[in-house]
């Protein structure tokens, strides 16, 4: 808790992509969001991605915080490899 309260980033936070920037993405996209993140609203982010991206797969993982690769490495590996298999040759 102490480190979380005292943490001060050395750079400004990443800016949000505009709708026009997201519309320009043309490659198949997969989005895996954490349900317990406090950095964004996962439901709103997924809905926005569905509207603006060539989204092939999108999900919100329940019970996971923002560090999905650290909290659920097997899930991430499974999703990435499955996505690559399903979309190979489509780009």
PDB file of N, CA, C and O in Angstrom:
ATOM      1  N   UNK A   1       0.817  -1.186   0.000  1.00  0.00           N
ATOM      2  CA  UNK A   1       0.000   0.000   0.000  1.00  0.00           C
ATOM      3  C   UNK A   1       0.864   1.254   0.000  1.00  0.00           C
ATOM      4  O   UNK A   1       0.563   2.227  -0.691  1.00  0.00           O
ATOM      5  N   UNK A   2       1.930   1.222   0.775  1.00  0.00           N
ATOM      6  CA  UNK A   2       2.789   2.403   0.867  1.00  0.00           C
ATOM      7  C   UNK A   2       3.394   2.744  -0.492  1.00  0.00           C
ATOM      8  O   UNK A   2       3.419   3.909  -0.891  1.00  0.00           O
ATOM      9  N   UNK A   3       3.882   1.726  -1.201  1.00  0.00           N
ATOM     10  CA  UNK A   3       4.485   2.023  -2.506  1.00  0.00           C
ATOM     11  C   UNK A   3       3.430   2.534  -3.492  1.00  0.00           C
ATOM     12  O   UNK A   3       3.729   3.396  -4.318  1.00  0.00           O
ATOM     13  N   UNK A   4       2.218   2.020  -3.417  1.00  0.00           N
ATOM     14  CA  UNK A   4       1.158   2.495  -4.313  1.00  0.00           C
ATOM     15  C   UNK A   4       0.821   3.954  -4.034  1.00  0.00           C
ATOM     16  O   UNK A   4       0.564   4.723  -4.961  1.00  0.00           O
ATOM     17  N   UNK A   5       0.822   4.332  -2.778  1.00  0.00           N
ATOM     18  CA  UNK A   5       0.527   5.736  -2.438  1.00  0.00           C
ATOM     19  C   UNK A   5       1.658   6.678  -2.802  1.00  0.00           C
ATOM     20  O   UNK A   5       1.418   7.828  -3.170  1.00  0.00           O
ATOM     21  N   UNK A   6       2.894   6.196  -2.701  1.00  0.00           N
ATOM     22  CA  UNK A   6       4.047   7.058  -2.915  1.00  0.00           C
ATOM     23  C   UNK A   6       4.545   7.064  -4.355  1.00  0.00           C
ATOM     24  O   UNK A   6       5.407   7.872  -4.702  1.00  0.00           O
ATOM     25  N   UNK A   7       4.023   6.182  -5.196  1.00  0.00           N
ATOM     26  CA  UNK A   7       4.515   6.077  -6.570  1.00  0.00           C
ATOM     27  C   UNK A   7       4.254   7.363  -7.339  1.00  0.00           C
ATOM     28  O   UNK A   7       3.141   7.890  -7.334  1.00  0.00           O
ATOM     29  N   UNK A   8       5.277   7.853  -7.988  1.00  0.00           N
ATOM     30  CA  UNK A   8       5.162   9.033  -8.841  1.00  0.00           C
ATOM     31  C   UNK A   8       5.824   8.718 -10.177  1.00  0.00           C
ATOM     32  O   UNK A   8       7.043   8.557 -10.232  1.00  0.00           O
ATOM     33  N   UNK A   9       5.054   8.627 -11.243  1.00  0.00           N
ATOM     34  CA  UNK A   9       5.662   8.299 -12.537  1.00  0.00           C
ATOM     35  C   UNK A   9       6.590   9.416 -13.003  1.00  0.00           C
ATOM     36  O   UNK A   9       6.389  10.587 -12.683  1.00  0.00           O
ATOM     37  N   UNK A  10       7.596   9.031 -13.756  1.00  0.00           N
ATOM     38  CA  UNK A  10       8.556  10.001 -14.285  1.00  0.00           C
ATOM     39  C   UNK A  10       8.136  10.539 -15.640  1.00  0.00           C
ATOM     40  O   UNK A  10       8.833  11.365 -16.230  1.00  0.00           O
ATOM     41  N   UNK A  11       7.026  10.085 -16.123  1.00  0.00           N
ATOM     42  CA  UNK A  11       6.513  10.584 -17.395  1.00  0.00           C
ATOM     43  C   UNK A  11       5.002  10.741 -17.277  1.00  0.00           C
ATOM     44  O   UNK A  11       4.367  10.167 -16.392  1.00  0.00           O
ATOM     45  N   UNK A  12       4.452  11.518 -18.175  1.00  0.00           N
ATOM     46  CA  UNK A  12       3.005  11.722 -18.138  1.00  0.00           C
ATOM     47  C   UNK A  12       2.307  10.458 -18.630  1.00  0.00           C
ATOM     48  O   UNK A  12       2.903   9.670 -19.364  1.00  0.00           O
ATOM     49  N   UNK A  13       1.053  10.257 -18.234  1.00  0.00           N
ATOM     50  CA  UNK A  13       0.321   9.070 -18.683  1.00  0.00           C
ATOM     51  C   UNK A  13       0.114   9.091 -20.196  1.00  0.00           C
ATOM     52  O   UNK A  13       0.103  10.150 -20.823  1.00  0.00           O
ATOM     53  N   UNK A  14      -0.045   7.917 -20.759  1.00  0.00           N
ATOM     54  CA  UNK A  14      -0.296   7.815 -22.199  1.00  0.00           C
ATOM     55  C   UNK A  14      -1.611   8.517 -22.533  1.00  0.00           C
ATOM     56  O   UNK A  14      -2.575   8.451 -21.771  1.00  0.00           O
ATOM     57  N   UNK A  15      -1.632   9.170 -23.652  1.00  0.00           N
ATOM     58  CA  UNK A  15      -2.866   9.836 -24.054  1.00  0.00           C
ATOM     59  C   UNK A  15      -3.813   8.829 -24.679  1.00  0.00           C
ATOM     60  O   UNK A  15      -3.387   7.799 -25.202  1.00  0.00           O
ATOM     61  N   UNK A  16      -5.067   9.127 -24.623  1.00  0.00           N
ATOM     62  CA  UNK A  16      -6.096   8.273 -25.204  1.00  0.00           C
ATOM     63  C   UNK A  16      -6.093   8.437 -26.723  1.00  0.00           C
ATOM     64  O   UNK A  16      -5.983   9.555 -27.228  1.00  0.00           O
ATOM     65  N   UNK A  17      -6.215   7.316 -27.456  1.00  0.00           N
ATOM     66  CA  UNK A  17      -6.320   7.389 -28.909  1.00  0.00           C
ATOM     67  C   UNK A  17      -7.648   8.028 -29.286  1.00  0.00           C
ATOM     68  O   UNK A  17      -8.667   7.796 -28.635  1.00  0.00           O
ATOM     69  N   UNK A  18      -7.627   8.822 -30.328  1.00  0.00           N
ATOM     70  CA  UNK A  18      -8.865   9.433 -30.805  1.00  0.00           C
ATOM     71  C   UNK A  18      -9.669   8.387 -31.582  1.00  0.00           C
ATOM     72  O   UNK A  18      -9.137   7.353 -31.985  1.00  0.00           O
ATOM     73  N   UNK A  19     -10.951   8.670 -31.782  1.00  0.00           N
ATOM     74  CA  UNK A  19     -11.786   7.768 -32.584  1.00  0.00           C
ATOM     75  C   UNK A  19     -11.223   7.635 -34.000  1.00  0.00           C
ATOM     76  O   UNK A  19     -11.192   6.534 -34.551  1.00  0.00           O
ATOM     77  N   UNK A  20     -10.781   8.742 -34.592  1.00  0.00           N
ATOM     78  CA  UNK A  20     -10.227   8.689 -35.944  1.00  0.00           C
ATOM     79  C   UNK A  20      -8.968   7.820 -35.998  1.00  0.00           C
ATOM     80  O   UNK A  20      -8.779   7.073 -36.957  1.00  0.00           O
ATOM     81  N   UNK A  21      -8.113   7.908 -34.989  1.00  0.00           N
ATOM     82  CA  UNK A  21      -6.920   7.066 -34.960  1.00  0.00           C
ATOM     83  C   UNK A  21      -7.295   5.586 -34.882  1.00  0.00           C
ATOM     84  O   UNK A  21      -6.698   4.754 -35.564  1.00  0.00           O
ATOM     85  N   UNK A  22      -8.274   5.263 -34.058  1.00  0.00           N
ATOM     86  CA  UNK A  22      -8.686   3.867 -33.933  1.00  0.00           C
ATOM     87  C   UNK A  22      -9.345   3.358 -35.212  1.00  0.00           C
ATOM     88  O   UNK A  22      -9.164   2.196 -35.576  1.00  0.00           O
ATOM     89  N   UNK A  23     -10.096   4.197 -35.889  1.00  0.00           N
ATOM     90  CA  UNK A  23     -10.737   3.790 -37.150  1.00  0.00           C
ATOM     91  C   UNK A  23      -9.709   3.449 -38.224  1.00  0.00           C
ATOM     92  O   UNK A  23      -9.995   2.675 -39.137  1.00  0.00           O
ATOM     93  N   UNK A  24      -8.511   4.026 -38.117  1.00  0.00           N
ATOM     94  CA  UNK A  24      -7.462   3.770 -39.110  1.00  0.00           C
ATOM     95  C   UNK A  24      -6.763   2.427 -38.930  1.00  0.00           C
ATOM     96  O   UNK A  24      -5.994   2.013 -39.798  1.00  0.00           O
ATOM     97  N   UNK A  25      -7.014   1.747 -37.828  1.00  0.00           N
ATOM     98  CA  UNK A  25      -6.428   0.420 -37.618  1.00  0.00           C
ATOM     99  C   UNK A  25      -7.103  -0.543 -38.583  1.00  0.00           C
ATOM    100  O   UNK A  25      -8.331  -0.627 -38.627  1.00  0.00           O
ATOM    101  N   UNK A  26      -6.310  -1.261 -39.347  1.00  0.00           N
ATOM    102  CA  UNK A  26      -6.872  -2.159 -40.360  1.00  0.00           C
ATOM    103  C   UNK A  26      -6.551  -3.627 -40.114  1.00  0.00           C
ATOM    104  O   UNK A  26      -7.116  -4.493 -40.782  1.00  0.00           O
ATOM    105  N   UNK A  27      -5.670  -3.928 -39.182  1.00  0.00           N
ATOM    106  CA  UNK A  27      -5.308  -5.326 -38.911  1.00  0.00           C
ATOM    107  C   UNK A  27      -6.304  -5.931 -37.928  1.00  0.00           C
ATOM    108  O   UNK A  27      -6.866  -5.218 -37.096  1.00  0.00           O
ATOM    109  N   UNK A  28      -6.527  -7.249 -38.017  1.00  0.00           N
ATOM    110  CA  UNK A  28      -7.405  -7.901 -37.045  1.00  0.00           C
ATOM    111  C   UNK A  28      -6.905  -7.624 -35.625  1.00  0.00           C
ATOM    112  O   UNK A  28      -5.703  -7.630 -35.364  1.00  0.00           O
ATOM    113  N   UNK A  29      -7.833  -7.386 -34.735  1.00  0.00           N
ATOM    114  CA  UNK A  29      -7.491  -6.953 -33.384  1.00  0.00           C
ATOM    115  C   UNK A  29      -8.156  -7.842 -32.343  1.00  0.00           C
ATOM    116  O   UNK A  29      -9.283  -8.306 -32.516  1.00  0.00           O
ATOM    117  N   UNK A  30      -7.430  -8.062 -31.267  1.00  0.00           N
ATOM    118  CA  UNK A  30      -7.949  -8.787 -30.101  1.00  0.00           C
ATOM    119  C   UNK A  30      -7.763  -7.881 -28.890  1.00  0.00           C
ATOM    120  O   UNK A  30      -6.734  -7.219 -28.759  1.00  0.00           O
ATOM    121  N   UNK A  31      -8.739  -7.851 -28.021  1.00  0.00           N
ATOM    122  CA  UNK A  31      -8.669  -7.005 -26.832  1.00  0.00           C
ATOM    123  C   UNK A  31      -9.068  -7.834 -25.618  1.00  0.00           C
ATOM    124  O   UNK A  31     -10.174  -8.372 -25.554  1.00  0.00           O
ATOM    125  N   UNK A  32      -8.156  -7.930 -24.662  1.00  0.00           N
ATOM    126  CA  UNK A  32      -8.417  -8.653 -23.421  1.00  0.00           C
ATOM    127  C   UNK A  32      -8.275  -7.644 -22.293  1.00  0.00           C
ATOM    128  O   UNK A  32      -7.192  -7.109 -22.058  1.00  0.00           O
ATOM    129  N   UNK A  33      -9.371  -7.389 -21.602  1.00  0.00           N
ATOM    130  CA  UNK A  33      -9.406  -6.368 -20.553  1.00  0.00           C
ATOM    131  C   UNK A  33      -9.631  -6.990 -19.187  1.00  0.00           C
ATOM    132  O   UNK A  33     -10.277  -8.030 -19.057  1.00  0.00           O
ATOM    133  N   UNK A  34      -9.088  -6.337 -18.174  1.00  0.00           N
ATOM    134  CA  UNK A  34      -9.260  -6.788 -16.796  1.00  0.00           C
ATOM    135  C   UNK A  34     -10.532  -6.198 -16.211  1.00  0.00           C
ATOM    136  O   UNK A  34     -10.810  -5.012 -16.382  1.00  0.00           O
ATOM    137  N   UNK A  35     -11.291  -7.017 -15.531  1.00  0.00           N
ATOM    138  CA  UNK A  35     -12.534  -6.537 -14.926  1.00  0.00           C
ATOM    139  C   UNK A  35     -12.262  -5.646 -13.713  1.00  0.00           C
ATOM    140  O   UNK A  35     -13.031  -4.725 -13.435  1.00  0.00           O
ATOM    141  N   UNK A  36     -11.156  -5.921 -12.981  1.00  0.00           N
ATOM    142  CA  UNK A  36     -10.902  -5.193 -11.742  1.00  0.00           C
ATOM    143  C   UNK A  36      -9.919  -4.040 -11.898  1.00  0.00           C
ATOM    144  O   UNK A  36      -9.337  -3.605 -10.904  1.00  0.00           O
ATOM    145  N   UNK A  37      -9.717  -3.540 -13.087  1.00  0.00           N
ATOM    146  CA  UNK A  37      -8.801  -2.424 -13.274  1.00  0.00           C
ATOM    147  C   UNK A  37      -9.439  -1.118 -12.803  1.00  0.00           C
ATOM    148  O   UNK A  37     -10.653  -0.937 -12.899  1.00  0.00           O
ATOM    149  N   UNK A  38      -8.615  -0.226 -12.301  1.00  0.00           N
ATOM    150  CA  UNK A  38      -9.105   1.106 -11.930  1.00  0.00           C
ATOM    151  C   UNK A  38      -8.599   2.151 -12.921  1.00  0.00           C
ATOM    152  O   UNK A  38      -8.867   3.342 -12.758  1.00  0.00           O
ATOM    153  N   UNK A  39      -7.872   1.714 -13.942  1.00  0.00           N
ATOM    154  CA  UNK A  39      -7.309   2.640 -14.913  1.00  0.00           C
ATOM    155  C   UNK A  39      -8.280   2.988 -16.031  1.00  0.00           C
ATOM    156  O   UNK A  39      -8.078   3.961 -16.757  1.00  0.00           O
ATOM    157  N   UNK A  40      -9.327   2.195 -16.166  1.00  0.00           N
ATOM    158  CA  UNK A  40     -10.314   2.442 -17.217  1.00  0.00           C
ATOM    159  C   UNK A  40     -11.626   1.772 -16.836  1.00  0.00           C
ATOM    160  O   UNK A  40     -11.708   1.060 -15.835  1.00  0.00           O
ATOM    161  N   UNK A  41     -12.626   2.006 -17.630  1.00  0.00           N
ATOM    162  CA  UNK A  41     -13.905   1.303 -17.470  1.00  0.00           C
ATOM    163  C   UNK A  41     -13.946   0.234 -18.556  1.00  0.00           C
ATOM    164  O   UNK A  41     -14.206   0.546 -19.718  1.00  0.00           O
ATOM    165  N   UNK A  42     -13.693  -1.024 -18.194  1.00  0.00           N
ATOM    166  CA  UNK A  42     -13.553  -2.060 -19.219  1.00  0.00           C
ATOM    167  C   UNK A  42     -14.771  -2.232 -20.122  1.00  0.00           C
ATOM    168  O   UNK A  42     -14.614  -2.472 -21.319  1.00  0.00           O
ATOM    169  N   UNK A  43     -15.961  -2.118 -19.584  1.00  0.00           N
ATOM    170  CA  UNK A  43     -17.157  -2.256 -20.417  1.00  0.00           C
ATOM    171  C   UNK A  43     -17.245  -1.176 -21.477  1.00  0.00           C
ATOM    172  O   UNK A  43     -17.583  -1.446 -22.629  1.00  0.00           O
ATOM    173  N   UNK A  44     -16.939   0.042 -21.081  1.00  0.00           N
ATOM    174  CA  UNK A  44     -16.960   1.153 -22.042  1.00  0.00           C
ATOM    175  C   UNK A  44     -15.842   1.008 -23.068  1.00  0.00           C
ATOM    176  O   UNK A  44     -16.037   1.297 -24.249  1.00  0.00           O
ATOM    177  N   UNK A  45     -14.662   0.559 -22.615  1.00  0.00           N
ATOM    178  CA  UNK A  45     -13.531   0.380 -23.531  1.00  0.00           C
ATOM    179  C   UNK A  45     -13.842  -0.694 -24.570  1.00  0.00           C
ATOM    180  O   UNK A  45     -13.531  -0.523 -25.749  1.00  0.00           O
ATOM    181  N   UNK A  46     -14.448  -1.794 -24.144  1.00  0.00           N
ATOM    182  CA  UNK A  46     -14.786  -2.866 -25.074  1.00  0.00           C
ATOM    183  C   UNK A  46     -15.861  -2.406 -26.066  1.00  0.00           C
ATOM    184  O   UNK A  46     -15.775  -2.712 -27.255  1.00  0.00           O
ATOM    185  N   UNK A  47     -16.847  -1.690 -25.596  1.00  0.00           N
ATOM    186  CA  UNK A  47     -17.895  -1.177 -26.492  1.00  0.00           C
ATOM    187  C   UNK A  47     -17.291  -0.224 -27.527  1.00  0.00           C
ATOM    188  O   UNK A  47     -17.665  -0.265 -28.699  1.00  0.00           O
ATOM    189  N   UNK A  48     -16.373   0.620 -27.105  1.00  0.00           N
ATOM    190  CA  UNK A  48     -15.714   1.552 -28.026  1.00  0.00           C
ATOM    191  C   UNK A  48     -14.878   0.790 -29.048  1.00  0.00           C
ATOM    192  O   UNK A  48     -14.889   1.122 -30.233  1.00  0.00           O
ATOM    193  N   UNK A  49     -14.164  -0.216 -28.601  1.00  0.00           N
ATOM    194  CA  UNK A  49     -13.350  -1.021 -29.514  1.00  0.00           C
ATOM    195  C   UNK A  49     -14.237  -1.723 -30.544  1.00  0.00           C
ATOM    196  O   UNK A  49     -13.883  -1.801 -31.721  1.00  0.00           O
ATOM    197  N   UNK A  50     -15.366  -2.223 -30.112  1.00  0.00           N
ATOM    198  CA  UNK A  50     -16.281  -2.904 -31.052  1.00  0.00           C
ATOM    199  C   UNK A  50     -16.800  -1.949 -32.116  1.00  0.00           C
ATOM    200  O   UNK A  50     -17.039  -2.353 -33.254  1.00  0.00           O
ATOM    201  N   UNK A  51     -16.974  -0.688 -31.752  1.00  0.00           N
ATOM    202  CA  UNK A  51     -17.444   0.317 -32.711  1.00  0.00           C
ATOM    203  C   UNK A  51     -16.363   0.753 -33.685  1.00  0.00           C
ATOM    204  O   UNK A  51     -16.656   1.028 -34.849  1.00  0.00           O
ATOM    205  N   UNK A  52     -15.108   0.820 -33.225  1.00  0.00           N
ATOM    206  CA  UNK A  52     -14.076   1.512 -33.997  1.00  0.00           C
ATOM    207  C   UNK A  52     -12.975   0.638 -34.575  1.00  0.00           C
ATOM    208  O   UNK A  52     -12.284   1.068 -35.499  1.00  0.00           O
ATOM    209  N   UNK A  53     -12.790  -0.560 -34.070  1.00  0.00           N
ATOM    210  CA  UNK A  53     -11.682  -1.416 -34.502  1.00  0.00           C
ATOM    211  C   UNK A  53     -12.184  -2.630 -35.271  1.00  0.00           C
ATOM    212  O   UNK A  53     -13.342  -3.023 -35.129  1.00  0.00           O
ATOM    213  N   UNK A  54     -11.315  -3.228 -36.088  1.00  0.00           N
ATOM    214  CA  UNK A  54     -11.662  -4.505 -36.713  1.00  0.00           C
ATOM    215  C   UNK A  54     -11.479  -5.617 -35.669  1.00  0.00           C
ATOM    216  O   UNK A  54     -10.591  -6.462 -35.789  1.00  0.00           O
ATOM    217  N   UNK A  55     -12.324  -5.594 -34.664  1.00  0.00           N
ATOM    218  CA  UNK A  55     -12.189  -6.473 -33.503  1.00  0.00           C
ATOM    219  C   UNK A  55     -12.651  -7.881 -33.845  1.00  0.00           C
ATOM    220  O   UNK A  55     -13.810  -8.098 -34.200  1.00  0.00           O
ATOM    221  N   UNK A  56     -11.730  -8.835 -33.735  1.00  0.00           N
ATOM    222  CA  UNK A  56     -12.056 -10.242 -33.964  1.00  0.00           C
ATOM    223  C   UNK A  56     -12.451 -10.933 -32.672  1.00  0.00           C
ATOM    224  O   UNK A  56     -13.265 -11.856 -32.670  1.00  0.00           O
ATOM    225  N   UNK A  57     -11.863 -10.477 -31.572  1.00  0.00           N
ATOM    226  CA  UNK A  57     -12.167 -11.070 -30.271  1.00  0.00           C
ATOM    227  C   UNK A  57     -12.006  -9.988 -29.210  1.00  0.00           C
ATOM    228  O   UNK A  57     -11.019  -9.252 -29.211  1.00  0.00           O
ATOM    229  N   UNK A  58     -12.966  -9.895 -28.317  1.00  0.00           N
ATOM    230  CA  UNK A  58     -12.878  -8.966 -27.203  1.00  0.00           C
ATOM    231  C   UNK A  58     -13.512  -9.587 -25.978  1.00  0.00           C
ATOM    232  O   UNK A  58     -14.581 -10.192 -26.065  1.00  0.00           O
ATOM    233  N   UNK A  59     -12.860  -9.440 -24.840  1.00  0.00           N
ATOM    234  CA  UNK A  59     -13.428  -9.998 -23.618  1.00  0.00           C
ATOM    235  C   UNK A  59     -12.952  -9.215 -22.405  1.00  0.00           C
ATOM    236  O   UNK A  59     -11.920  -8.545 -22.423  1.00  0.00           O
ATOM    237  N   UNK A  60     -13.746  -9.330 -21.358  1.00  0.00           N
ATOM    238  CA  UNK A  60     -13.389  -8.777 -20.056  1.00  0.00           C
ATOM    239  C   UNK A  60     -13.196  -9.968 -19.130  1.00  0.00           C
ATOM    240  O   UNK A  60     -14.112 -10.766 -18.932  1.00  0.00           O
ATOM    241  N   UNK A  61     -12.001 -10.082 -18.566  1.00  0.00           N
ATOM    242  CA  UNK A  61     -11.673 -11.222 -17.714  1.00  0.00           C
ATOM    243  C   UNK A  61     -12.061 -10.906 -16.271  1.00  0.00           C
ATOM    244  O   UNK A  61     -11.502  -9.987 -15.673  1.00  0.00           O
ATOM    245  N   UNK A  62     -13.001 -11.645 -15.706  1.00  0.00           N
ATOM    246  CA  UNK A  62     -13.438 -11.385 -14.339  1.00  0.00           C
ATOM    247  C   UNK A  62     -12.359 -11.753 -13.319  1.00  0.00           C
ATOM    248  O   UNK A  62     -11.577 -12.680 -13.530  1.00  0.00           O
ATOM    249  N   UNK A  63     -12.333 -11.009 -12.211  1.00  0.00           N
ATOM    250  CA  UNK A  63     -11.448 -11.330 -11.104  1.00  0.00           C
ATOM    251  C   UNK A  63      -9.990 -10.976 -11.306  1.00  0.00           C
ATOM    252  O   UNK A  63      -9.155 -11.319 -10.469  1.00  0.00           O
ATOM    253  N   UNK A  64      -9.663 -10.304 -12.390  1.00  0.00           N
ATOM    254  CA  UNK A  64      -8.274  -9.965 -12.700  1.00  0.00           C
ATOM    255  C   UNK A  64      -8.104  -8.456 -12.658  1.00  0.00           C
ATOM    256  O   UNK A  64      -8.984  -7.703 -13.076  1.00  0.00           O
ATOM    257  N   UNK A  65      -6.942  -8.023 -12.140  1.00  0.00           N
ATOM    258  CA  UNK A  65      -6.606  -6.601 -12.118  1.00  0.00           C
ATOM    259  C   UNK A  65      -5.883  -6.194 -13.394  1.00  0.00           C
ATOM    260  O   UNK A  65      -5.832  -6.961 -14.356  1.00  0.00           O
ATOM    261  N   UNK A  66      -5.330  -5.001 -13.404  1.00  0.00           N
ATOM    262  CA  UNK A  66      -4.748  -4.422 -14.611  1.00  0.00           C
ATOM    263  C   UNK A  66      -3.540  -5.211 -15.144  1.00  0.00           C
ATOM    264  O   UNK A  66      -3.256  -5.148 -16.340  1.00  0.00           O
ATOM    265  N   UNK A  67      -2.847  -5.927 -14.310  1.00  0.00           N
ATOM    266  CA  UNK A  67      -1.641  -6.655 -14.731  1.00  0.00           C
ATOM    267  C   UNK A  67      -1.996  -8.064 -15.208  1.00  0.00           C
ATOM    268  O   UNK A  67      -1.528  -9.049 -14.638  1.00  0.00           O
ATOM    269  N   UNK A  68      -2.810  -8.157 -16.234  1.00  0.00           N
ATOM    270  CA  UNK A  68      -3.297  -9.451 -16.717  1.00  0.00           C
ATOM    271  C   UNK A  68      -2.158 -10.436 -17.010  1.00  0.00           C
ATOM    272  O   UNK A  68      -2.244 -11.585 -16.578  1.00  0.00           O
ATOM    273  N   UNK A  69      -1.092 -10.039 -17.725  1.00  0.00           N
ATOM    274  CA  UNK A  69      -0.036 -11.018 -18.009  1.00  0.00           C
ATOM    275  C   UNK A  69       0.639 -11.577 -16.751  1.00  0.00           C
ATOM    276  O   UNK A  69       1.124 -12.708 -16.764  1.00  0.00           O
ATOM    277  N   UNK A  70       0.673 -10.806 -15.680  1.00  0.00           N
ATOM    278  CA  UNK A  70       1.271 -11.285 -14.437  1.00  0.00           C
ATOM    279  C   UNK A  70       0.290 -12.109 -13.613  1.00  0.00           C
ATOM    280  O   UNK A  70       0.683 -13.077 -12.961  1.00  0.00           O
ATOM    281  N   UNK A  71      -0.962 -11.737 -13.638  1.00  0.00           N
ATOM    282  CA  UNK A  71      -1.977 -12.422 -12.830  1.00  0.00           C
ATOM    283  C   UNK A  71      -2.519 -13.687 -13.494  1.00  0.00           C
ATOM    284  O   UNK A  71      -2.913 -14.632 -12.811  1.00  0.00           O
ATOM    285  N   UNK A  72      -2.538 -13.699 -14.819  1.00  0.00           N
ATOM    286  CA  UNK A  72      -3.098 -14.852 -15.543  1.00  0.00           C
ATOM    287  C   UNK A  72      -2.263 -15.153 -16.791  1.00  0.00           C
ATOM    288  O   UNK A  72      -2.768 -15.047 -17.908  1.00  0.00           O
ATOM    289  N   UNK A  73      -1.000 -15.526 -16.613  1.00  0.00           N
ATOM    290  CA  UNK A  73      -0.133 -15.738 -17.783  1.00  0.00           C
ATOM    291  C   UNK A  73      -0.620 -16.834 -18.717  1.00  0.00           C
ATOM    292  O   UNK A  73      -0.462 -16.725 -19.933  1.00  0.00           O
ATOM    293  N   UNK A  74      -1.210 -17.888 -18.167  1.00  0.00           N
ATOM    294  CA  UNK A  74      -1.702 -18.969 -19.021  1.00  0.00           C
ATOM    295  C   UNK A  74      -2.855 -18.490 -19.894  1.00  0.00           C
ATOM    296  O   UNK A  74      -2.938 -18.846 -21.070  1.00  0.00           O
ATOM    297  N   UNK A  75      -3.734 -17.691 -19.327  1.00  0.00           N
ATOM    298  CA  UNK A  75      -4.856 -17.145 -20.088  1.00  0.00           C
ATOM    299  C   UNK A  75      -4.341 -16.274 -21.225  1.00  0.00           C
ATOM    300  O   UNK A  75      -4.818 -16.382 -22.355  1.00  0.00           O
ATOM    301  N   UNK A  76      -3.375 -15.415 -20.935  1.00  0.00           N
ATOM    302  CA  UNK A  76      -2.831 -14.526 -21.960  1.00  0.00           C
ATOM    303  C   UNK A  76      -2.176 -15.334 -23.075  1.00  0.00           C
ATOM    304  O   UNK A  76      -2.398 -15.063 -24.255  1.00  0.00           O
ATOM    305  N   UNK A  77      -1.382 -16.309 -22.707  1.00  0.00           N
ATOM    306  CA  UNK A  77      -0.725 -17.157 -23.712  1.00  0.00           C
ATOM    307  C   UNK A  77      -1.760 -17.859 -24.579  1.00  0.00           C
ATOM    308  O   UNK A  77      -1.630 -17.890 -25.803  1.00  0.00           O
ATOM    309  N   UNK A  78      -2.778 -18.418 -23.956  1.00  0.00           N
ATOM    310  CA  UNK A  78      -3.840 -19.106 -24.688  1.00  0.00           C
ATOM    311  C   UNK A  78      -4.539 -18.156 -25.659  1.00  0.00           C
ATOM    312  O   UNK A  78      -4.778 -18.515 -26.812  1.00  0.00           O
ATOM    313  N   UNK A  79      -4.869 -16.942 -25.198  1.00  0.00           N
ATOM    314  CA  UNK A  79      -5.574 -15.986 -26.061  1.00  0.00           C
ATOM    315  C   UNK A  79      -4.694 -15.533 -27.229  1.00  0.00           C
ATOM    316  O   UNK A  79      -5.167 -15.438 -28.361  1.00  0.00           O
ATOM    317  N   UNK A  80      -3.419 -15.255 -26.957  1.00  0.00           N
ATOM    318  CA  UNK A  80      -2.524 -14.782 -28.017  1.00  0.00           C
ATOM    319  C   UNK A  80      -2.310 -15.870 -29.061  1.00  0.00           C
ATOM    320  O   UNK A  80      -2.444 -15.608 -30.257  1.00  0.00           O
ATOM    321  N   UNK A  81      -1.981 -17.080 -28.635  1.00  0.00           N
ATOM    322  CA  UNK A  81      -1.731 -18.155 -29.589  1.00  0.00           C
ATOM    323  C   UNK A  81      -2.993 -18.528 -30.376  1.00  0.00           C
ATOM    324  O   UNK A  81      -2.923 -18.801 -31.574  1.00  0.00           O
ATOM    325  N   UNK A  82      -4.129 -18.538 -29.706  1.00  0.00           N
ATOM    326  CA  UNK A  82      -5.387 -18.811 -30.397  1.00  0.00           C
ATOM    327  C   UNK A  82      -5.705 -17.749 -31.430  1.00  0.00           C
ATOM    328  O   UNK A  82      -6.152 -18.068 -32.532  1.00  0.00           O
ATOM    329  N   UNK A  83      -5.483 -16.505 -31.094  1.00  0.00           N
ATOM    330  CA  UNK A  83      -5.735 -15.390 -32.013  1.00  0.00           C
ATOM    331  C   UNK A  83      -4.831 -15.491 -33.226  1.00  0.00           C
ATOM    332  O   UNK A  83      -5.284 -15.314 -34.357  1.00  0.00           O
ATOM    333  N   UNK A  84      -3.563 -15.772 -33.002  1.00  0.00           N
ATOM    334  CA  UNK A  84      -2.618 -15.914 -34.117  1.00  0.00           C
ATOM    335  C   UNK A  84      -3.045 -17.058 -35.036  1.00  0.00           C
ATOM    336  O   UNK A  84      -3.020 -16.917 -36.258  1.00  0.00           O
ATOM    337  N   UNK A  85      -3.432 -18.180 -34.452  1.00  0.00           N
ATOM    338  CA  UNK A  85      -3.895 -19.322 -35.262  1.00  0.00           C
ATOM    339  C   UNK A  85      -5.116 -18.961 -36.101  1.00  0.00           C
ATOM    340  O   UNK A  85      -5.190 -19.307 -37.280  1.00  0.00           O
ATOM    341  N   UNK A  86      -6.070 -18.267 -35.491  1.00  0.00           N
ATOM    342  CA  UNK A  86      -7.329 -17.947 -36.184  1.00  0.00           C
ATOM    343  C   UNK A  86      -7.144 -16.875 -37.258  1.00  0.00           C
ATOM    344  O   UNK A  86      -7.883 -16.860 -38.243  1.00  0.00           O
ATOM    345  N   UNK A  87      -6.176 -15.983 -37.086  1.00  0.00           N
ATOM    346  CA  UNK A  87      -6.048 -14.857 -38.017  1.00  0.00           C
ATOM    347  C   UNK A  87      -4.846 -14.958 -38.937  1.00  0.00           C
ATOM    348  O   UNK A  87      -4.610 -14.049 -39.733  1.00  0.00           O
ATOM    349  N   UNK A  88      -4.082 -16.032 -38.854  1.00  0.00           N
ATOM    350  CA  UNK A  88      -2.910 -16.196 -39.717  1.00  0.00           C
ATOM    351  C   UNK A  88      -3.321 -16.106 -41.181  1.00  0.00           C
ATOM    352  O   UNK A  88      -4.283 -16.742 -41.610  1.00  0.00           O
ATOM    353  N   UNK A  89      -2.587 -15.317 -41.931  1.00  0.00           N
ATOM    354  CA  UNK A  89      -2.863 -15.168 -43.354  1.00  0.00           C
ATOM    355  C   UNK A  89      -3.951 -14.174 -43.689  1.00  0.00           C
ATOM    356  O   UNK A  89      -4.255 -13.996 -44.869  1.00  0.00           O
ATOM    357  N   UNK A  90      -4.551 -13.520 -42.717  1.00  0.00           N
ATOM    358  CA  UNK A  90      -5.629 -12.563 -42.973  1.00  0.00           C
ATOM    359  C   UNK A  90      -5.129 -11.132 -43.133  1.00  0.00           C
ATOM    360  O   UNK A  90      -5.914 -10.239 -43.452  1.00  0.00           O
ATOM    361  N   UNK A  91      -3.859 -10.904 -42.919  1.00  0.00           N
ATOM    362  CA  UNK A  91      -3.321  -9.536 -42.978  1.00  0.00           C
ATOM    363  C   UNK A  91      -2.687  -9.281 -44.310  1.00  0.00           C
ATOM    364  O   UNK A  91      -2.178  -8.187 -44.552  1.00  0.00           O
TER     365      UNK A  91
END
